[in-house]
Amino acid sequence: MSARFDYNCPAELFPSRRYAKSLARYRRFPSAAEAVRYIIEDQPESWLVGSTLDVDGARYEGKAIRALYDSETYPLERKIAA
């Protein structure tokens, strides 16, 4: 993962097809930081598998999304310990 990741960029979340028929739907977020927080704090951990976060044309899945949340540069307060 690049050290230049911009958490302020808008982000799009594409949930796993496994969850697409449930309440999980495509969502746009004003910032990548908010999208990452939503995925990690508001969804079950299993939701990461197959879900994709698109930020400025780059795609992040599963462990990469978790790494963005765990990064020292993550700008928002965390509810879940890294």
PyMOL Python script that loads the backbone (N, CA, C, O; Angstrom):
from pymol import cmd

cmd.read_pdbstr("""\
ATOM      1  N   MET A   1       0.852  -1.179   0.000  1.00  0.00           N
ATOM      2  CA  MET A   1       0.000   0.000   0.000  1.00  0.00           C
ATOM      3  C   MET A   1       0.894   1.237   0.000  1.00  0.00           C
ATOM      4  O   MET A   1       1.889   1.306   0.722  1.00  0.00           O
ATOM      5  N   SER A   2       0.526   2.183  -0.803  1.00  0.00           N
ATOM      6  CA  SER A   2       1.301   3.396  -0.939  1.00  0.00           C
ATOM      7  C   SER A   2       1.170   4.287   0.295  1.00  0.00           C
ATOM      8  O   SER A   2       0.095   4.406   0.883  1.00  0.00           O
ATOM      9  N   ALA A   3       2.294   4.913   0.674  1.00  0.00           N
ATOM     10  CA  ALA A   3       2.273   5.843   1.800  1.00  0.00           C
ATOM     11  C   ALA A   3       1.542   7.123   1.406  1.00  0.00           C
ATOM     12  O   ALA A   3       1.261   7.962   2.262  1.00  0.00           O
ATOM     13  N   ARG A   4       1.232   7.281   0.128  1.00  0.00           N
ATOM     14  CA  ARG A   4       0.575   8.481  -0.368  1.00  0.00           C
ATOM     15  C   ARG A   4      -0.942   8.347  -0.439  1.00  0.00           C
ATOM     16  O   ARG A   4      -1.600   9.174  -1.071  1.00  0.00           O
ATOM     17  N   PHE A   5      -1.494   7.354   0.176  1.00  0.00           N
ATOM     18  CA  PHE A   5      -2.946   7.166   0.127  1.00  0.00           C
ATOM     19  C   PHE A   5      -3.646   8.395   0.670  1.00  0.00           C
ATOM     20  O   PHE A   5      -3.311   8.884   1.749  1.00  0.00           O
ATOM     21  N   ASP A   6      -4.627   8.899  -0.083  1.00  0.00           N
ATOM     22  CA  ASP A   6      -5.351  10.108   0.320  1.00  0.00           C
ATOM     23  C   ASP A   6      -6.711   9.726   0.893  1.00  0.00           C
ATOM     24  O   ASP A   6      -7.633   9.388   0.152  1.00  0.00           O
ATOM     25  N   TYR A   7      -6.826   9.782   2.197  1.00  0.00           N
ATOM     26  CA  TYR A   7      -8.068   9.441   2.882  1.00  0.00           C
ATOM     27  C   TYR A   7      -9.173  10.459   2.628  1.00  0.00           C
ATOM     28  O   TYR A   7     -10.331  10.203   2.961  1.00  0.00           O
ATOM     29  N   ASN A   8      -8.838  11.608   2.046  1.00  0.00           N
ATOM     30  CA  ASN A   8      -9.825  12.648   1.784  1.00  0.00           C
ATOM     31  C   ASN A   8     -10.522  12.490   0.439  1.00  0.00           C
ATOM     32  O   ASN A   8     -11.510  13.176   0.177  1.00  0.00           O
ATOM     33  N   CYS A   9     -10.027  11.598  -0.421  1.00  0.00           N
ATOM     34  CA  CYS A   9     -10.649  11.371  -1.732  1.00  0.00           C
ATOM     35  C   CYS A   9     -12.013  10.709  -1.557  1.00  0.00           C
ATOM     36  O   CYS A   9     -12.199   9.911  -0.639  1.00  0.00           O
ATOM     37  N   PRO A  10     -12.959  11.029  -2.421  1.00  0.00           N
ATOM     38  CA  PRO A  10     -14.232  10.309  -2.400  1.00  0.00           C
ATOM     39  C   PRO A  10     -13.986   8.826  -2.683  1.00  0.00           C
ATOM     40  O   PRO A  10     -13.003   8.466  -3.332  1.00  0.00           O
ATOM     41  N   ALA A  11     -14.876   7.978  -2.196  1.00  0.00           N
ATOM     42  CA  ALA A  11     -14.700   6.533  -2.369  1.00  0.00           C
ATOM     43  C   ALA A  11     -16.024   5.874  -2.715  1.00  0.00           C
ATOM     44  O   ALA A  11     -17.096   6.355  -2.350  1.00  0.00           O
ATOM     45  N   GLU A  12     -15.920   4.758  -3.430  1.00  0.00           N
ATOM     46  CA  GLU A  12     -17.079   3.951  -3.772  1.00  0.00           C
ATOM     47  C   GLU A  12     -16.888   2.562  -3.189  1.00  0.00           C
ATOM     48  O   GLU A  12     -15.802   1.987  -3.276  1.00  0.00           O
ATOM     49  N   LEU A  13     -17.926   2.036  -2.607  1.00  0.00           N
ATOM     50  CA  LEU A  13     -17.876   0.714  -2.007  1.00  0.00           C
ATOM     51  C   LEU A  13     -18.773  -0.239  -2.791  1.00  0.00           C
ATOM     52  O   LEU A  13     -19.964   0.012  -2.972  1.00  0.00           O
ATOM     53  N   PHE A  14     -18.179  -1.331  -3.249  1.00  0.00           N
ATOM     54  CA  PHE A  14     -18.898  -2.375  -3.945  1.00  0.00           C
ATOM     55  C   PHE A  14     -18.890  -3.603  -3.046  1.00  0.00           C
ATOM     56  O   PHE A  14     -17.861  -4.268  -2.924  1.00  0.00           O
ATOM     57  N   PRO A  15     -20.026  -3.918  -2.409  1.00  0.00           N
ATOM     58  CA  PRO A  15     -20.056  -5.059  -1.497  1.00  0.00           C
ATOM     59  C   PRO A  15     -19.899  -6.373  -2.259  1.00  0.00           C
ATOM     60  O   PRO A  15     -20.184  -6.461  -3.453  1.00  0.00           O
ATOM     61  N   SER A  16     -19.451  -7.361  -1.550  1.00  0.00           N
ATOM     62  CA  SER A  16     -19.327  -8.701  -2.102  1.00  0.00           C
ATOM     63  C   SER A  16     -20.660  -9.145  -2.690  1.00  0.00           C
ATOM     64  O   SER A  16     -21.716  -8.821  -2.147  1.00  0.00           O
ATOM     65  N   ARG A  17     -20.618  -9.870  -3.777  1.00  0.00           N
ATOM     66  CA  ARG A  17     -21.851 -10.404  -4.357  1.00  0.00           C
ATOM     67  C   ARG A  17     -22.569 -11.290  -3.348  1.00  0.00           C
ATOM     68  O   ARG A  17     -23.789 -11.448  -3.383  1.00  0.00           O
ATOM     69  N   ARG A  18     -21.786 -11.854  -2.462  1.00  0.00           N
ATOM     70  CA  ARG A  18     -22.344 -12.717  -1.417  1.00  0.00           C
ATOM     71  C   ARG A  18     -23.360 -11.954  -0.550  1.00  0.00           C
ATOM     72  O   ARG A  18     -24.321 -12.535  -0.047  1.00  0.00           O
ATOM     73  N   TYR A  19     -23.131 -10.658  -0.387  1.00  0.00           N
ATOM     74  CA  TYR A  19     -24.004  -9.836   0.460  1.00  0.00           C
ATOM     75  C   TYR A  19     -24.873  -8.882  -0.346  1.00  0.00           C
ATOM     76  O   TYR A  19     -25.685  -8.159   0.232  1.00  0.00           O
ATOM     77  N   ALA A  20     -24.724  -8.863  -1.648  1.00  0.00           N
ATOM     78  CA  ALA A  20     -25.443  -7.905  -2.487  1.00  0.00           C
ATOM     79  C   ALA A  20     -26.966  -8.058  -2.412  1.00  0.00           C
ATOM     80  O   ALA A  20     -27.696  -7.092  -2.634  1.00  0.00           O
ATOM     81  N   LYS A  21     -27.437  -9.245  -2.105  1.00  0.00           N
ATOM     82  CA  LYS A  21     -28.882  -9.450  -2.030  1.00  0.00           C
ATOM     83  C   LYS A  21     -29.450  -9.065  -0.663  1.00  0.00           C
ATOM     84  O   LYS A  21     -30.666  -9.003  -0.484  1.00  0.00           O
ATOM     85  N   SER A  22     -28.569  -8.808   0.286  1.00  0.00           N
ATOM     86  CA  SER A  22     -29.031  -8.376   1.605  1.00  0.00           C
ATOM     87  C   SER A  22     -29.126  -6.855   1.605  1.00  0.00           C
ATOM     88  O   SER A  22     -29.337  -6.248   0.555  1.00  0.00           O
ATOM     89  N   LEU A  23     -28.976  -6.250   2.746  1.00  0.00           N
ATOM     90  CA  LEU A  23     -29.042  -4.795   2.836  1.00  0.00           C
ATOM     91  C   LEU A  23     -27.791  -4.107   2.313  1.00  0.00           C
ATOM     92  O   LEU A  23     -27.774  -2.889   2.132  1.00  0.00           O
ATOM     93  N   ALA A  24     -26.744  -4.886   2.069  1.00  0.00           N
ATOM     94  CA  ALA A  24     -25.488  -4.316   1.579  1.00  0.00           C
ATOM     95  C   ALA A  24     -25.660  -3.884   0.126  1.00  0.00           C
ATOM     96  O   ALA A  24     -26.017  -4.690  -0.732  1.00  0.00           O
ATOM     97  N   ARG A  25     -25.410  -2.644  -0.133  1.00  0.00           N
ATOM     98  CA  ARG A  25     -25.544  -2.094  -1.479  1.00  0.00           C
ATOM     99  C   ARG A  25     -24.332  -1.211  -1.791  1.00  0.00           C
ATOM    100  O   ARG A  25     -23.582  -0.795  -0.908  1.00  0.00           O
ATOM    101  N   TYR A  26     -24.182  -0.950  -3.084  1.00  0.00           N
ATOM    102  CA  TYR A  26     -23.168   0.012  -3.537  1.00  0.00           C
ATOM    103  C   TYR A  26     -23.402   1.324  -2.793  1.00  0.00           C
ATOM    104  O   TYR A  26     -24.536   1.776  -2.628  1.00  0.00           O
ATOM    105  N   ARG A  27     -22.302   1.919  -2.350  1.00  0.00           N
ATOM    106  CA  ARG A  27     -22.405   3.213  -1.658  1.00  0.00           C
ATOM    107  C   ARG A  27     -21.268   4.119  -2.067  1.00  0.00           C
ATOM    108  O   ARG A  27     -20.163   3.662  -2.359  1.00  0.00           O
ATOM    109  N   ARG A  28     -21.547   5.399  -2.085  1.00  0.00           N
ATOM    110  CA  ARG A  28     -20.514   6.417  -2.300  1.00  0.00           C
ATOM    111  C   ARG A  28     -20.290   7.122  -0.970  1.00  0.00           C
ATOM    112  O   ARG A  28     -21.224   7.337  -0.198  1.00  0.00           O
ATOM    113  N   PHE A  29     -19.047   7.472  -0.720  1.00  0.00           N
ATOM    114  CA  PHE A  29     -18.686   8.173   0.516  1.00  0.00           C
ATOM    115  C   PHE A  29     -17.921   9.443   0.147  1.00  0.00           C
ATOM    116  O   PHE A  29     -17.173   9.450  -0.830  1.00  0.00           O
ATOM    117  N   PRO A  30     -18.102  10.516   0.919  1.00  0.00           N
ATOM    118  CA  PRO A  30     -17.385  11.757   0.633  1.00  0.00           C
ATOM    119  C   PRO A  30     -15.877  11.630   0.841  1.00  0.00           C
ATOM    120  O   PRO A  30     -15.100  12.395   0.271  1.00  0.00           O
ATOM    121  N   SER A  31     -15.466  10.653   1.666  1.00  0.00           N
ATOM    122  CA  SER A  31     -14.031  10.443   1.870  1.00  0.00           C
ATOM    123  C   SER A  31     -13.749   8.952   2.053  1.00  0.00           C
ATOM    124  O   SER A  31     -14.586   8.193   2.541  1.00  0.00           O
ATOM    125  N   ALA A  32     -12.549   8.565   1.649  1.00  0.00           N
ATOM    126  CA  ALA A  32     -12.119   7.174   1.816  1.00  0.00           C
ATOM    127  C   ALA A  32     -12.074   6.811   3.296  1.00  0.00           C
ATOM    128  O   ALA A  32     -12.373   5.676   3.666  1.00  0.00           O
ATOM    129  N   ALA A  33     -11.703   7.766   4.141  1.00  0.00           N
ATOM    130  CA  ALA A  33     -11.638   7.493   5.581  1.00  0.00           C
ATOM    131  C   ALA A  33     -13.009   7.067   6.115  1.00  0.00           C
ATOM    132  O   ALA A  33     -13.099   6.140   6.920  1.00  0.00           O
ATOM    133  N   GLU A  34     -14.065   7.731   5.676  1.00  0.00           N
ATOM    134  CA  GLU A  34     -15.409   7.372   6.124  1.00  0.00           C
ATOM    135  C   GLU A  34     -15.830   6.007   5.588  1.00  0.00           C
ATOM    136  O   GLU A  34     -16.492   5.240   6.287  1.00  0.00           O
ATOM    137  N   ALA A  35     -15.453   5.708   4.363  1.00  0.00           N
ATOM    138  CA  ALA A  35     -15.774   4.406   3.776  1.00  0.00           C
ATOM    139  C   ALA A  35     -15.068   3.286   4.528  1.00  0.00           C
ATOM    140  O   ALA A  35     -15.670   2.256   4.828  1.00  0.00           O
ATOM    141  N   VAL A  36     -13.799   3.491   4.828  1.00  0.00           N
ATOM    142  CA  VAL A  36     -13.024   2.482   5.554  1.00  0.00           C
ATOM    143  C   VAL A  36     -13.630   2.269   6.943  1.00  0.00           C
ATOM    144  O   VAL A  36     -13.778   1.133   7.393  1.00  0.00           O
ATOM    145  N   ARG A  37     -13.974   3.347   7.608  1.00  0.00           N
ATOM    146  CA  ARG A  37     -14.584   3.230   8.934  1.00  0.00           C
ATOM    147  C   ARG A  37     -15.897   2.449   8.862  1.00  0.00           C
ATOM    148  O   ARG A  37     -16.151   1.589   9.706  1.00  0.00           O
ATOM    149  N   TYR A  38     -16.722   2.737   7.875  1.00  0.00           N
ATOM    150  CA  TYR A  38     -17.990   2.032   7.704  1.00  0.00           C
ATOM    151  C   TYR A  38     -17.761   0.523   7.524  1.00  0.00           C
ATOM    152  O   TYR A  38     -18.436  -0.292   8.153  1.00  0.00           O
ATOM    153  N   ILE A  39     -16.828   0.172   6.684  1.00  0.00           N
ATOM    154  CA  ILE A  39     -16.567  -1.247   6.409  1.00  0.00           C
ATOM    155  C   ILE A  39     -16.057  -1.968   7.654  1.00  0.00           C
ATOM    156  O   ILE A  39     -16.522  -3.062   7.973  1.00  0.00           O
ATOM    157  N   ILE A  40     -15.108  -1.363   8.355  1.00  0.00           N
ATOM    158  CA  ILE A  40     -14.476  -2.029   9.498  1.00  0.00           C
ATOM    159  C   ILE A  40     -15.349  -1.977  10.750  1.00  0.00           C
ATOM    160  O   ILE A  40     -15.463  -2.977  11.458  1.00  0.00           O
ATOM    161  N   GLU A  41     -15.953  -0.852  11.028  1.00  0.00           N
ATOM    162  CA  GLU A  41     -16.675  -0.689  12.292  1.00  0.00           C
ATOM    163  C   GLU A  41     -18.158  -1.052  12.224  1.00  0.00           C
ATOM    164  O   GLU A  41     -18.736  -1.465  13.229  1.00  0.00           O
ATOM    165  N   ASP A  42     -18.773  -0.907  11.065  1.00  0.00           N
ATOM    166  CA  ASP A  42     -20.219  -1.090  10.980  1.00  0.00           C
ATOM    167  C   ASP A  42     -20.662  -2.390  10.298  1.00  0.00           C
ATOM    168  O   ASP A  42     -21.852  -2.705  10.278  1.00  0.00           O
ATOM    169  N   GLN A  43     -19.719  -3.135   9.746  1.00  0.00           N
ATOM    170  CA  GLN A  43     -20.058  -4.369   9.048  1.00  0.00           C
ATOM    171  C   GLN A  43     -19.324  -5.545   9.682  1.00  0.00           C
ATOM    172  O   GLN A  43     -18.271  -5.361  10.292  1.00  0.00           O
ATOM    173  N   PRO A  44     -19.874  -6.759   9.544  1.00  0.00           N
ATOM    174  CA  PRO A  44     -19.159  -7.925  10.085  1.00  0.00           C
ATOM    175  C   PRO A  44     -17.837  -8.137   9.350  1.00  0.00           C
ATOM    176  O   PRO A  44     -17.715  -7.810   8.170  1.00  0.00           O
ATOM    177  N   GLU A  45     -16.861  -8.680  10.049  1.00  0.00           N
ATOM    178  CA  GLU A  45     -15.544  -8.897   9.453  1.00  0.00           C
ATOM    179  C   GLU A  45     -15.621  -9.733   8.174  1.00  0.00           C
ATOM    180  O   GLU A  45     -14.855  -9.509   7.237  1.00  0.00           O
ATOM    181  N   SER A  46     -16.534 -10.682   8.138  1.00  0.00           N
ATOM    182  CA  SER A  46     -16.686 -11.536   6.959  1.00  0.00           C
ATOM    183  C   SER A  46     -17.080 -10.730   5.719  1.00  0.00           C
ATOM    184  O   SER A  46     -16.899 -11.190   4.591  1.00  0.00           O
ATOM    185  N   TRP A  47     -17.611  -9.544   5.929  1.00  0.00           N
ATOM    186  CA  TRP A  47     -18.045  -8.680   4.840  1.00  0.00           C
ATOM    187  C   TRP A  47     -16.878  -8.207   3.990  1.00  0.00           C
ATOM    188  O   TRP A  47     -17.065  -7.853   2.826  1.00  0.00           O
ATOM    189  N   LEU A  48     -15.665  -8.197   4.560  1.00  0.00           N
ATOM    190  CA  LEU A  48     -14.482  -7.764   3.822  1.00  0.00           C
ATOM    191  C   LEU A  48     -14.188  -8.667   2.625  1.00  0.00           C
ATOM    192  O   LEU A  48     -13.725  -8.194   1.587  1.00  0.00           O
ATOM    193  N   VAL A  49     -14.454  -9.957   2.768  1.00  0.00           N
ATOM    194  CA  VAL A  49     -14.135 -10.905   1.706  1.00  0.00           C
ATOM    195  C   VAL A  49     -15.010 -10.622   0.489  1.00  0.00           C
ATOM    196  O   VAL A  49     -16.231 -10.768   0.541  1.00  0.00           O
ATOM    197  N   GLY A  50     -14.386 -10.227  -0.582  1.00  0.00           N
ATOM    198  CA  GLY A  50     -15.100  -9.971  -1.828  1.00  0.00           C
ATOM    199  C   GLY A  50     -15.595  -8.550  -2.006  1.00  0.00           C
ATOM    200  O   GLY A  50     -16.017  -8.184  -3.103  1.00  0.00           O
ATOM    201  N   SER A  51     -15.556  -7.736  -0.955  1.00  0.00           N
ATOM    202  CA  SER A  51     -15.964  -6.337  -1.095  1.00  0.00           C
ATOM    203  C   SER A  51     -14.792  -5.530  -1.630  1.00  0.00           C
ATOM    204  O   SER A  51     -13.634  -5.818  -1.328  1.00  0.00           O
ATOM    205  N   THR A  52     -15.107  -4.518  -2.424  1.00  0.00           N
ATOM    206  CA  THR A  52     -14.076  -3.696  -3.057  1.00  0.00           C
ATOM    207  C   THR A  52     -14.320  -2.223  -2.760  1.00  0.00           C
ATOM    208  O   THR A  52     -15.444  -1.730  -2.848  1.00  0.00           O
ATOM    209  N   LEU A  53     -13.251  -1.541  -2.411  1.00  0.00           N
ATOM    210  CA  LEU A  53     -13.281  -0.101  -2.189  1.00  0.00           C
ATOM    211  C   LEU A  53     -12.518   0.547  -3.337  1.00  0.00           C
ATOM    212  O   LEU A  53     -11.350   0.230  -3.564  1.00  0.00           O
ATOM    213  N   ASP A  54     -13.164   1.443  -4.054  1.00  0.00           N
ATOM    214  CA  ASP A  54     -12.534   2.137  -5.175  1.00  0.00           C
ATOM    215  C   ASP A  54     -12.262   3.574  -4.749  1.00  0.00           C
ATOM    216  O   ASP A  54     -13.179   4.329  -4.426  1.00  0.00           O
ATOM    217  N   VAL A  55     -10.979   3.934  -4.757  1.00  0.00           N
ATOM    218  CA  VAL A  55     -10.561   5.276  -4.352  1.00  0.00           C
ATOM    219  C   VAL A  55      -9.672   5.847  -5.446  1.00  0.00           C
ATOM    220  O   VAL A  55      -8.558   5.371  -5.661  1.00  0.00           O
ATOM    221  N   ASP A  56     -10.160   6.854  -6.124  1.00  0.00           N
ATOM    222  CA  ASP A  56      -9.389   7.534  -7.162  1.00  0.00           C
ATOM    223  C   ASP A  56      -8.843   6.540  -8.194  1.00  0.00           C
ATOM    224  O   ASP A  56      -7.702   6.658  -8.640  1.00  0.00           O
ATOM    225  N   GLY A  57      -9.669   5.567  -8.562  1.00  0.00           N
ATOM    226  CA  GLY A  57      -9.281   4.599  -9.588  1.00  0.00           C
ATOM    227  C   GLY A  57      -8.511   3.385  -9.084  1.00  0.00           C
ATOM    228  O   GLY A  57      -8.304   2.430  -9.833  1.00  0.00           O
ATOM    229  N   ALA A  58      -8.092   3.410  -7.839  1.00  0.00           N
ATOM    230  CA  ALA A  58      -7.381   2.263  -7.253  1.00  0.00           C
ATOM    231  C   ALA A  58      -8.391   1.419  -6.477  1.00  0.00           C
ATOM    232  O   ALA A  58      -9.294   1.945  -5.826  1.00  0.00           O
ATOM    233  N   ARG A  59      -8.218   0.105  -6.562  1.00  0.00           N
ATOM    234  CA  ARG A  59      -9.149  -0.794  -5.869  1.00  0.00           C
ATOM    235  C   ARG A  59      -8.460  -1.488  -4.710  1.00  0.00           C
ATOM    236  O   ARG A  59      -7.312  -1.922  -4.812  1.00  0.00           O
ATOM    237  N   TYR A  60      -9.189  -1.584  -3.605  1.00  0.00           N
ATOM    238  CA  TYR A  60      -8.692  -2.219  -2.386  1.00  0.00           C
ATOM    239  C   TYR A  60      -9.702  -3.262  -1.953  1.00  0.00           C
ATOM    240  O   TYR A  60     -10.908  -3.017  -1.975  1.00  0.00           O
ATOM    241  N   GLU A  61      -9.212  -4.422  -1.562  1.00  0.00           N
ATOM    242  CA  GLU A  61     -10.080  -5.501  -1.110  1.00  0.00           C
ATOM    243  C   GLU A  61      -9.584  -6.035   0.223  1.00  0.00           C
ATOM    244  O   GLU A  61      -8.416  -5.870   0.574  1.00  0.00           O
ATOM    245  N   GLY A  62     -10.480  -6.676   0.962  1.00  0.00           N
ATOM    246  CA  GLY A  62     -10.153  -7.418   2.172  1.00  0.00           C
ATOM    247  C   GLY A  62      -9.047  -6.873   3.048  1.00  0.00           C
ATOM    248  O   GLY A  62      -9.213  -5.858   3.725  1.00  0.00           O
ATOM    249  N   LYS A  63      -7.914  -7.559   3.029  1.00  0.00           N
ATOM    250  CA  LYS A  63      -6.794  -7.201   3.905  1.00  0.00           C
ATOM    251  C   LYS A  63      -6.266  -5.804   3.622  1.00  0.00           C
ATOM    252  O   LYS A  63      -5.779  -5.133   4.531  1.00  0.00           O
ATOM    253  N   ALA A  64      -6.356  -5.359   2.381  1.00  0.00           N
ATOM    254  CA  ALA A  64      -5.888  -4.010   2.040  1.00  0.00           C
ATOM    255  C   ALA A  64      -6.776  -2.951   2.690  1.00  0.00           C
ATOM    256  O   ALA A  64      -6.282  -1.912   3.128  1.00  0.00           O
ATOM    257  N   ILE A  65      -8.080  -3.209   2.754  1.00  0.00           N
ATOM    258  CA  ILE A  65      -8.988  -2.275   3.424  1.00  0.00           C
ATOM    259  C   ILE A  65      -8.679  -2.248   4.918  1.00  0.00           C
ATOM    260  O   ILE A  65      -8.642  -1.185   5.537  1.00  0.00           O
ATOM    261  N   ARG A  66      -8.460  -3.418   5.481  1.00  0.00           N
ATOM    262  CA  ARG A  66      -8.117  -3.499   6.912  1.00  0.00           C
ATOM    263  C   ARG A  66      -6.805  -2.752   7.178  1.00  0.00           C
ATOM    264  O   ARG A  66      -6.674  -2.068   8.193  1.00  0.00           O
ATOM    265  N   ALA A  67      -5.849  -2.883   6.280  1.00  0.00           N
ATOM    266  CA  ALA A  67      -4.555  -2.204   6.441  1.00  0.00           C
ATOM    267  C   ALA A  67      -4.724  -0.683   6.403  1.00  0.00           C
ATOM    268  O   ALA A  67      -4.015   0.035   7.108  1.00  0.00           O
ATOM    269  N   LEU A  68      -5.654  -0.194   5.590  1.00  0.00           N
ATOM    270  CA  LEU A  68      -5.920   1.249   5.562  1.00  0.00           C
ATOM    271  C   LEU A  68      -6.443   1.723   6.909  1.00  0.00           C
ATOM    272  O   LEU A  68      -6.064   2.793   7.387  1.00  0.00           O
ATOM    273  N   TYR A  69      -7.307   0.932   7.518  1.00  0.00           N
ATOM    274  CA  TYR A  69      -7.859   1.270   8.834  1.00  0.00           C
ATOM    275  C   TYR A  69      -6.779   1.214   9.913  1.00  0.00           C
ATOM    276  O   TYR A  69      -6.743   2.057  10.809  1.00  0.00           O
ATOM    277  N   ASP A  70      -5.908   0.224   9.821  1.00  0.00           N
ATOM    278  CA  ASP A  70      -4.861   0.031  10.830  1.00  0.00           C
ATOM    279  C   ASP A  70      -3.670   0.966  10.663  1.00  0.00           C
ATOM    280  O   ASP A  70      -2.837   1.072  11.563  1.00  0.00           O
ATOM    281  N   SER A  71      -3.581   1.642   9.526  1.00  0.00           N
ATOM    282  CA  SER A  71      -2.451   2.514   9.230  1.00  0.00           C
ATOM    283  C   SER A  71      -2.310   3.648  10.248  1.00  0.00           C
ATOM    284  O   SER A  71      -3.304   4.163  10.759  1.00  0.00           O
ATOM    285  N   GLU A  72      -1.072   4.025  10.532  1.00  0.00           N
ATOM    286  CA  GLU A  72      -0.807   5.156  11.427  1.00  0.00           C
ATOM    287  C   GLU A  72      -1.341   6.460  10.842  1.00  0.00           C
ATOM    288  O   GLU A  72      -1.576   7.420  11.576  1.00  0.00           O
ATOM    289  N   THR A  73      -1.534   6.498   9.528  1.00  0.00           N
ATOM    290  CA  THR A  73      -1.997   7.725   8.882  1.00  0.00           C
ATOM    291  C   THR A  73      -3.525   7.818   8.793  1.00  0.00           C
ATOM    292  O   THR A  73      -4.055   8.811   8.297  1.00  0.00           O
ATOM    293  N   TYR A  74      -4.236   6.784   9.272  1.00  0.00           N
ATOM    294  CA  TYR A  74      -5.699   6.824   9.252  1.00  0.00           C
ATOM    295  C   TYR A  74      -6.151   8.032  10.087  1.00  0.00           C
ATOM    296  O   TYR A  74      -5.799   8.126  11.263  1.00  0.00           O
ATOM    297  N   PRO A  75      -6.925   8.955   9.497  1.00  0.00           N
ATOM    298  CA  PRO A  75      -7.201  10.239  10.164  1.00  0.00           C
ATOM    299  C   PRO A  75      -8.349  10.275  11.181  1.00  0.00           C
ATOM    300  O   PRO A  75      -8.448  11.238  11.942  1.00  0.00           O
ATOM    301  N   LEU A  76      -9.205   9.272  11.216  1.00  0.00           N
ATOM    302  CA  LEU A  76     -10.350   9.325  12.110  1.00  0.00           C
ATOM    303  C   LEU A  76     -10.103   8.529  13.377  1.00  0.00           C
ATOM    304  O   LEU A  76      -9.265   7.628  13.412  1.00  0.00           O
ATOM    305  N   GLU A  77     -10.851   8.879  14.424  1.00  0.00           N
ATOM    306  CA  GLU A  77     -10.756   8.134  15.669  1.00  0.00           C
ATOM    307  C   GLU A  77     -11.329   6.739  15.449  1.00  0.00           C
ATOM    308  O   GLU A  77     -12.363   6.583  14.799  1.00  0.00           O
ATOM    309  N   ARG A  78     -10.665   5.738  15.987  1.00  0.00           N
ATOM    310  CA  ARG A  78     -11.101   4.350  15.805  1.00  0.00           C
ATOM    311  C   ARG A  78     -11.929   3.891  16.984  1.00  0.00           C
ATOM    312  O   ARG A  78     -11.642   4.228  18.133  1.00  0.00           O
ATOM    313  N   LYS A  79     -12.970   3.109  16.685  1.00  0.00           N
ATOM    314  CA  LYS A  79     -13.748   2.443  17.737  1.00  0.00           C
ATOM    315  C   LYS A  79     -13.117   1.097  18.078  1.00  0.00           C
ATOM    316  O   LYS A  79     -13.222   0.612  19.204  1.00  0.00           O
ATOM    317  N   ILE A  80     -12.461   0.506  17.084  1.00  0.00           N
ATOM    318  CA  ILE A  80     -11.892  -0.830  17.223  1.00  0.00           C
ATOM    319  C   ILE A  80     -10.374  -0.706  17.297  1.00  0.00           C
ATOM    320  O   ILE A  80      -9.762  -0.023  16.475  1.00  0.00           O
ATOM    321  N   ALA A  81      -9.772  -1.362  18.275  1.00  0.00           N
ATOM    322  CA  ALA A  81      -8.311  -1.311  18.410  1.00  0.00           C
ATOM    323  C   ALA A  81      -7.637  -1.912  17.192  1.00  0.00           C
ATOM    324  O   ALA A  81      -8.067  -2.943  16.676  1.00  0.00           O
ATOM    325  N   ALA A  82      -6.591  -1.269  16.743  1.00  0.00           N
ATOM    326  CA  ALA A  82      -5.837  -1.758  15.582  1.00  0.00           C
ATOM    327  C   ALA A  82      -5.036  -2.987  15.936  1.00  0.00           C
ATOM    328  O   ALA A  82      -4.339  -3.537  15.082  1.00  0.00           O
TER     329      ALA A  82
END
""", "prot")
cmd.dss("prot")
cmd.show_as("cartoon", "prot")
cmd.util.cbc("prot")
cmd.orient("prot")
